[in-house]
């Protein structure tokens, strides 16, 4: 089964939010089995890839991924602010007509 804590961590959600997300997908038993299979395959593949890196490369990767995640969050937050600002501007122009 796709572990809720794993999803929560990856999506930066509370575990309860991840649980609601999974429940909302409405997967059948077969769907859950497929998701489990995919998760296991990805876990094994990632372990194989990471095993080929030395300690300094793994440390650099961790720093790079953390920086990328931060930049993505900042970009998303900026886009959200721009969208909200644009929406407020549209509301004002509609109101002024």
C-alpha positions in Angstrom: 0.0 0.0 0.0 1.1 3.5 -0.6 2.2 4.7 2.8 0.4 7.8 4.0 3.4 9.1 5.8 5.5 8.8 2.7 3.0 10.7 0.7 2.6 13.3 3.4 6.3 13.9 3.6 6.8 14.1 -0.1 3.9 16.5 -0.6 4.6 18.4 2.7 1.1 17.5 4.0 0.0 16.4 7.4 -0.6 12.7 7.6 -4.4 13.2 7.9 -4.4 15.3 4.7 -2.5 12.5 2.9 -5.1 10.0 4.2 -7.9 12.2 2.9 -6.1 12.5 -0.5 -5.8 8.7 -0.8 -9.4 8.2 0.2 -10.5 10.7 -2.4 -8.8 8.7 -5.1 -11.3 5.9 -4.5 -8.9 3.2 -5.6 -10.3 -0.3 -6.0 -8.5 -3.3 -4.4 -6.8 -3.9 -7.7 -5.8 -0.2 -7.9 -4.3 -0.4 -4.4 -2.3 -3.5 -5.5 -1.0 -1.7 -8.6 -0.1 1.3 -6.5 1.8 -0.9 -4.1 3.6 -2.6 -6.9 4.6 0.7 -8.4 5.8 2.0 -5.0 7.9 -1.0 -4.4 9.4 -0.9 -7.9 10.3 2.8 -7.5 11.8 2.2 -4.0 14.0 -0.6 -5.4 15.1 1.5 -8.4 15.9 4.5 -6.3 17.9 2.3 -3.9 19.9 1.0 -6.9 20.6 4.4 -8.2 21.6 5.9 -4.8 23.9 2.9 -4.1 26.0 4.0 -7.1 26.7 7.4 -5.5 29.5 7.9 -3.0 28.9 9.7 0.3 29.9 13.1 -1.0 27.6 12.7 -4.1 24.7 11.7 -1.9 25.3 14.7 0.4 25.4 17.0 -2.6 22.2 15.5 -4.0 20.4 16.0 -0.7 21.5 19.7 -0.7 20.4 20.1 -4.3 17.1 18.5 -3.8 16.4 20.6 -0.8 17.3 23.7 -2.7 15.1 22.7 -5.6 12.1 22.0 -3.3 12.6 25.4 -1.6 12.7 27.1 -5.0 9.6 25.3 -6.2 7.7 26.3 -3.0 8.8 29.9 -3.4 7.9 30.0 -7.1 4.5 28.5 -6.3 3.9 31.0 -3.5 4.9 33.8 -5.8 2.5 32.6 -8.6 -0.3 32.2 -6.0 0.3 35.8 -4.9 0.3 37.0 -8.5 -2.9 35.1 -9.3 -4.6 36.6 -6.2 -3.4 40.1 -7.1 -4.7 39.7 -10.7 -8.0 38.3 -9.5 -8.4 41.3 -7.1 -7.7 43.6 -10.1 -10.3 41.9 -12.2 -12.9 42.2 -9.4 -12.1 45.9 -9.1 -12.4 46.6 -12.8 -15.7 44.7 -13.0 -17.0 46.6 -10.0 -16.0 50.0 -11.5 -18.0 49.4 -14.7 
